[in-house]
Amino acid sequence: MTDYGKIKSYDSSKGRGSIMPEKGDEALDFVKADLQQQAAEPKIGQRYGYETRQVGGGVAQATNLQQDRQHDQAKQQQG
């Protein structure tokens, strides 16, 4: 199931960031390898769809992140 959230932070030198879920949970970490469009770096506030997986110790992490371009374009048009 795909969830949606906005990029909270991204450090291009480390290739790591976090996304804040729209459904109100805590921010989830992600790594650049989990971005579907790895050439484009995510920017703070961009909306992404993602899935969740459990990593070491049962910690949730965002994976398969894909930018929601339709949502971002609509926001730009609204001004």
N, C-alpha and C positions, 0 to 999 in steps of 0.2 A: 504494500500500500504506500502511495506517495503522500508525504506531508509537505507543507510549505513553510518557509520562514525567510527571514532577511539576514543578510550577512552582517554580523556584529563586528568582526575583526578579521584581518588577513595580513599575515607577515610574509611578503614575497621572498625574503631572504631565507626563511625557514620552511616555506611551502606549507604553512599550517594556518588554520583560521578557526572561527566559530560561527555558528548560525543560530539565530534566536527563533525558535518555533512560533508560529502564529497561534498555536493552541495553548500558549501560556506556560509551557514547561521550561526547564532550565536550558541554557545555551548548550549546543552540542559541538564538539570539536570535529574537524575534518582535516584531511591532508590533500595536497594538490592532486595526488594520484586518484582521488575519489571524484574529481571534477570531470564531467563528461566533455567539456570544451577546455582541455588543459592549456591551449594556447592563450586563451583570454583569462586574465586575472580577475577574480571577483572584486567588486567594489562595495564598500560599506553601504548598506541600505538596499542593495539589489535583492530582488525576490528570487529564490531558488526552490525547486522541488527537490526532495531527497528521500532516501530510505534510511532506516536505522538498523545498525547491527551492534551486537555486543562484542566488546573487545576485552582484553585482559582484566580479570576481576569483575566481569559483568558490567563494565562501564559502557554506556550507550555512546555511539559515535555515528555521525552522519556519513552516508555513502551514496554513490551514484547521484551526485548533485548535478542538476541541470537548470540553467537559467530560465526563468519564466519571462521570455522576451515579450509576449503579448501584454503582460501586466506592466512591465517597465515602459513599453511604448505608450500605453494608455496614460500612464502617470506623466510622461513628458508632454503629451498633447494637452493635458489638463493645465499644465503650466505651473 
